[in-house]
Each structure stands twice: as C-alpha cells, then as structure tokens.
Amino acid sequence: MSSMSFRSSRPDGWIKPKAYSDASLRFKAHGKIIPMEEPGFLARLFGRR
C-alpha cells in the first residue's frame, strides 16, 4: 500500500455533476442535432434522413 494520495484542484465529475439544462437552452447554445454520418446519395435525392 502507498501512503501517497492524489489531489486535484478540479472537482471530480461524479461528485459535482453538470447542472440540468433545458432542451431549448441546449438548442440555443449548440444548434440542431445532426447525424454523425452523412446521408447516402438516394437519401439526399429523395429528401430522407
């Protein structure tokens, strides 16, 4: 066993979670949710997502 302990000036994310943000506030901050992959040719041609 080691007697050394780890110290950090920043609080851990598990101890201090993020504050709740409303969906409309997230939309204002980050914009529309977009898919990670680009739609294929036929999807773009026929307007599907």
N, C-alpha and C positions, 0 to 999 in steps of 0.2 A: 504494500500500500504506500502511496505517496502522500506526503503531508502538504504538498502544494495544491492550491486551489486556483481555478480560473476566474478572473474578474474581467468584466467588460463594462464600459460606460453606457452602452446602449442596452435598453431593456429587451429581454427575450420576447419573441413574437407570441409564444404560448402564454406568457404571463400577462402581457399587455396587448390584447387583440385589437384589430382595426375597428374604428367606430363604424356604426351602421350608416350606410348611405343609400338614400332613396334611388330608385331606378331613374327617375327624371334627372337627379343630380349627376348620376354616372353618365347619362346620355349627354348632358351639357358639357361635362369635362372631357369625355373620350369619343363622343360621336356614335354613329350607328355601328352595331355589331356586324362584322363581316366574316365570311367563312375563311378558314385557313388555306383552303386550296381553291384555285381558280376554277370556275365552271368550264366544262368542255365546250367544244365547238357547237354541238347540237343544242345544248342548254342555252348558250348565248344566242343562237339563231332563233329559237322558239321562245326566248324570254323566261325560261325556267331558272330556278335557283339550284 
